[in-house]
Amino acid sequence: MNGHELSKALRSGKRVYGTCLLSTSPRWPDAIEAAGVDLVFIDTEHVAIGRDKLSWICNTYKAKGICPVVRIPEPSPYRACMALDGGAQGIIAPYIETVEQVRELRGAVKLRPLKGERLYGATHGTIDLGDEVNDYLANFNHNAVLIINIESQAALDNLEALATEPGVDAFLVGPHDLSINLGIPEQYDHPKFMAAISKIIKTARDAGIGAGIHFSNGIEKEIIWVNEGANLIMHYTDLGLVRKALTEDFKRIREETGDTAGTDGDSSADII
């Protein structure tokens, strides 16, 4: 799946499957390809990945037909352009709360390489770029996808405006940050949290954009949300899946061999 195909799928309601990658090992692309995912979520907000290595990672997945989507460290149009120039086909922008943030990111993702006053005018509707330039930019950014993280009450308050602002392809919930911002840290069963997720999914799908949650606390809730209309399934992280599998396997070995000296470890999910 390339960026254009991902955008079409997200907007049409088709389900797409991805996972978050924290490891930069060159062995991961083959393993991820075998799992049959549509996209990879490469996190540079919480993981220290340099531009050169990030570019190699993005171009490797792209060559395998897996859409590389990068979460930038901050909602900066300059960071977005850097990731796209390096080979990313999609941007996840963290902690978006305002339409103005979206307009800046739309300029970077959908209207690159236009800059300056003409870009500002184009994103604010005060300048008509003309057919020739519009066609050029549409072709230049054919595979560029913009996904915004919904992680706060302020974002919930502005949800409809964010969903209908041109250029947004999908909402992606950051559940850990959202739960804290709502005053219910890591309480993913709390009615307030569940209601917020339902509102995000409905608002996104009503606006014709994708909706998803990066969730690492089991698949039961993911299935519930998919049945509500979420179509961006961003499942776990590589680190979380390895930790979960090791914890469960070691627990079983200890139980079946009578080993009482070891510990079961911490199988809680990561919060990236």
N, C-alpha and C positions, 0 to 999 in steps of 0.2 A: 504494500500500500504506500503510495506517495502522498505528499501533502494535499494535492488537489483532491485525490480520492478520499482522504481523511475528512477534509472539509465537507465534501458532498455527503459523506456518510453521516457525519455529526448532524448536519442540518436536516437531513431526510428522516432521521430517527433510527437509522440502521445502527446496530450495536457494533462497537469496536472494542478490542481487547488490548490492554497494555499492562506494563509493569514498570516500577521505578527502579532505576539502576544506580547504585552507589559505587560499585566496583568498576575499576578501569582496566580490569584484566583483559588481554587480547583473546582469551578463551571464551569469553561470555557471548560474543555474537553468534557463534555456532550453536551454543546451547539455547539461546533465546530464539533463534530461527527454528530450531527443532520443536519448540513449544508452540509454534503457530500463532505468535502474537502479531497484531497489526501495527503497533507503535511501541516505542520505548520512551520513557520519561526519564531524561538525564538531568539530575538535580545538581545545579551549581549554586543554589541558594545556601544549602547546608553542607555541601561537600566541596572540598578544595580541588578543583579541576582547572588546570591552566588552559589557555586558549589553544595552544598547539595540540595538546592531547585531546581536548574536546573536539577539535576539528577532525582528527583521525577517527575518533569514536563515531561522530555523526556520519562521516563519509563511508565508514565501514558498514553501518546499518543501512544506509541509503542504498549501497551497492547490493545488499541482500534483499531489497524490496521491503524493508521495515522502516516506517517513518520515524526519523529522529526528532523528538520534541524536547526542547531544553527549557528548564525553569531557570530564569535569570535571577541573580541575587537580589534585585530590586526592580520596581516597576519603572525602568529607565529605557527610553527609546534608544539611547546609545548602546546600552547592553544588548538590547534586542537585535540591533543591526550587527553588532559584533558576532553574535551567535549565528545569525543567518548567513553572514559573510563566510563564516567558518564551515558551513555545510548543514546547519540545522534546517529542517523544513517546517518547524513549528516552534512557537514560543508560548511558555506558560508564565504569566506575569503574576507575581505574588502580591497578596494583600491589596487588591484593587477595591477602592471605595467610591471613586468619583468618575463622572463622565469625562472630565478633562483628562484624567489619567488614560482612559481608554482612547481618546482622540489622539493623544501623543503616541500611544503604542500602535494604533492603527496606521499612523503616518510612517512609523518605522517598519511595520510588518507588511502592510498592504500597498504602500506608496513609495517604498524604497526604490531608488536613491534620492528622491526629491527631498529638499531640505529648505530651511529658511522661511521667508515670508510667504512664498507660494505654497509651501506645504501647510503652513498655518491657515492660509486662506482656503485651501482645498479641504482641510479637515473641519473647518468651521463654516463651510458653505458660502464664503464670500468671494471665491474665485472659481471660475470655470476654466479648467485646464485645457479643454478642447479635446476633440475626438482622437487626434493623433497621439497626444501625450497620455490620455486615459487608456488607449489601446496598448501603448507601449508598457505602461506600468502594470496593467492587468497581465500581460504576457510575462513581464519580468518577475512578477510575484505570484506566478501561477500556482506554485506549490507552497506558498506561505500561509500558515495557519496561526490564528491568534486565539489562545485559551486564557481565560482570566480566573485567578483563584478568588473564591468567595470565602472570606475568613473572619468576618466581623459583623456586628450589629449595624454599623454604618453601611456596609455593603447590602445587607438585607433591606435597609430602609430605602436604598436607591436601586433596588433590584430590577424593577421594570425598565428604568431609564438605561441601566447598564445592558440589559438584554436586548434592547431595541437600538442601541447605538451601532451604526454601520461598522462592519469589520470584525465583530466578535463572532467566533465560530462555536464557542462552548463555554459554559461555566464548569469549573472543577473545584469542588469543595475541599478545603484543607480542614479536616474534622478536628484535629487537635487544637489548632489556633482558634477555630470557630467556637469550640466548646469553652475555651478559656475566656474568650471575649464575651460570650453569653453569660459568664459567671457560673458555669457548671463544668469545671475542668474534668475532661476525660469521662464524663457521664453520658456515654453514647446511647443509653437507654432512656435518658431523661425526656419527658414529653416535650419540653421546650426545644431540645436538640432535634428530636424526630420531626416536630412541626416545622422547624427551620429547613430541614432537608426536603420535606415535601413541598414547601413553598418554592425553594430554589429549583427543584425539578420541574414543577408545574410552570413557573414563570419562564424558564428557559425553553421548554417544549412549546408553550403557547406562542413564543416569539420566533420559533423555527430555528433555534440553535440547540446544540448538544448540551447534555447535562451529565455530570459524573462526580464521583467521590473517590479520592485516593484513600483507600481504607485498608487497614492492616490488622483488623481484629476479628477475622473469621469471615466466611462467605455468607452466613445466614442473613445478615443485614444487607449485604450487597444484592442478594436475590430479591429481598423485599423491595429495595430501591429500584432495581431493574424492572420489576413488575409494576412499579409506579410510573415508569417512563424514562428512568436514567438509561442512557445508551453509551456512555463512556465508562467502561469498566477498567479502572486503574487499580490493579490488584497488588497489594503488598509491595515489598522491596526485595531485592536479592538478599540483602543481609537478614531481613526478617524471616524469609522463607528458609534460609539455611539454619538460622537459630531455632526456628520452630521444629524443623525436621530433626535436628540433633537432640534437642531437648526431649522430644517424644520418643526417639529411638533409644536414647540412654535410659530414660525412665523405664521403658519396657524391658531392656536388658537387666536392669537392677531388680525389677520386680520378679522376673522369671529365673534369676540366678540367686536370689536371696541376698543381694548385696545391700547392706544397710549403712555402709561407710560413706558412700557418695551422697551427693545432693541432687535434687531434681533440676536445679538451675532456675533461671528466670525465663519463662516462655512468653512474657508479655510482649506485645507488639512494639515495634519502633515507632517513633513519633515524627518521622521526617515528613 
